[in-house]
Amino acid sequence: MFEVFGISSQALFGQLLIGLINGSFYALLSLGLAVIFGMLNIINFTHGAQYMLGAFTAFFLLQYAGLGYWWAIIIAPLIVGVSGVILERLFLQWLYKLDHLYGLLLTFGLALIFEGTFRNFFGSSGLPYSVPPALQGGRNLGFMFLPNYRAWVVVFSLAVCLTTWFVIERTKLGSYLRAATENPTLVRAFGINVPRMITLTYGFGVALAALAGVMAAPIYNVSPQMGADLIIVVFAVVVIGGMGSIMGAIVTGFGLGIIEGLTKVFFPEASNTVIFIVMAIVLLIRPAGLFGRGT
Amino acid sequence: MESVADPKFAHATRSHSEAIAFVIMAGAFIIAPFLAYPVFLMKVLCFALFACAFNLLIGYVGLLSFGHALFFGWGAYLAAHLAKVGAISLPFWLGKWHWIVIPLPPLPPELAILGGMLFAALLGLIVGALAIRRQGIYFAMITLALAQMMYFFAIQAPFTHGEDGIQAVPRGRLFGFIDLADQTNMYVTVLVIFLGSFLLIYRIVNSPFGEVLKAIRENEPRAISLGYKTERYKLVAFVLSATFAGLAGATKALVFQLASLTDVYWTMSGEVILMTLVGGMGTLFGPVAGAFFVLTLENYLTTIGQWVFVVQGAIFVVCVLLFRRGIIGELAKLLRIKL
């Protein structure tokens, strides 16, 4: 252990790690928002609630079906993704021709419904969810103690983000997706079922949020409002990065997580607000966002 | 934005229908204290003003602010602080933190409200200048994020007293001789503030300035091509909206003698959006009807706890899918008049 600027290495790297973990969630969530916005032209305010639903699904699976973390990380995103597909078919599909604002308002209403319902049944205090046995404990790296689970979260979410990037930017399916984002009518004329693609895209974006929720469950408690304040930070992340670029969303997410972690070490009073301050500065210097195209 | 009133028949009956509706509304609020609980009515008036301020942006410029609780809540905080304590301490950094203290006595209600309003206007100028740099959906996200930032400030700033809020704010004597502790005096004051602001908003919306705002709502590129500096118009509209929202918050702080974190949290922004949506975006009387509807509903639902949010969410969904004109918008369409 050593000291940097009068701060013990354990504190510094510990906060950096927490920053990276928060960054993973920012990246996963803003990635989902960007993918959904690209196809549906809707900012999914329900995203925070769906992150919460992912965590709760993991909790239920353990509680009532005896299925542990490794099952949950596969099943919970599937279940929440399917629920997203249903939401899209029931509600969102009627809004595509309207002003973007209505999509935001509708998904905001859905978020209120989900969060209100869960708060009603589970109160405001969190429910514990333990770290899977295989990832318990940690290792001493000399300059800090690294809990295994946290390392796993960072590595796994990075892998998921990069896979998503690869699929969208480098595969045939991704090229259909990007084409449909640019000009859905033309892509339909080529015989591709664009409405189905839109539905599945929403399901996929939502599943990403649920996946983040499952990963968050052992770190934070599972609680009904775990996503409510998070989604606002993610909005700021999206404003900073701009939604035009997948890689942009990933880089911005992780980067802002790290900045937030560092702020916790050096200027803890501002740790809640630093991302919003960064957003204000970016708006002044580069109004279109760091990776944005136009407005 | 979907235009609510059909312009074909709007002009012929405009002044009449709106004037008659205004007289009905004013009359109803004058009679109402004899029929209903005055504190509830004052709450309706404050929120109606808040919703009208919000509607000035969404209804007439097409800008969705998701952070209007910021102006409402901070207007309330500042008015409450000025009325109760007065002295303002500002921190500044000079090697280490210092406090500069502006010694003020507790201010009379009219100055406290004015202070809250001006502070909201200042915040509106800063937030507006940042937010109008992006359009559409980003605008909503930026205002929401900045409001959340100021919510965290409100938690940390000592003068807001965190979770407790500023309690037991004295109502004081208006202009030195009207005792606002008296419920009737307070009600009349709130009513005068509301009706005055309502007429002012009506004037703004129907002025040449307001016409430009509507042009921006309908087609911003075209307004730009006609030579209007739309950013300036949007900023002025934003500051005006923030000022009225601050006025509503400041008045609310005196009525309930309380300014708290609830007023600056995003749920409050959601609530004012809901009121305007239910009443009818872009209609003059919609926000008032919406405020009355939502608050009455909440009044009946207080016993069911967290289900209130579920009900609010359901109303959002129903309104967006089936009922985008809102109560007053549908009424205006039914009667073929402008409201």
Interface residues (C-beta under 8 A of the other chain):
Chain A: F37 I43 F91 W94 L95 L98 D99 H100 L101 Y102 L104 L105 L106 F108 G109 L110 A111 L112 I113 F114 E115 G116 T117 R119 N120 D229 I232 V233 F235 A236 V238 V239 E269 N272 T273 I275 F276 I277 M279 A280 L283 L284 P287 A288 T295
Chain B: M1 E2 I58 G62 L64 F66 L130 A131 R133 R134 Q135 G136 I137 Y138 A140 M141 I142 L144 A145 L146 Q148 M149 F152 F153 I155 Q156 W266 G270 I273 L277 G305 Q306 W307 V308 F309 V310 Q312 G313 A314 I315 F316 V317 C319 V320 L321 R324
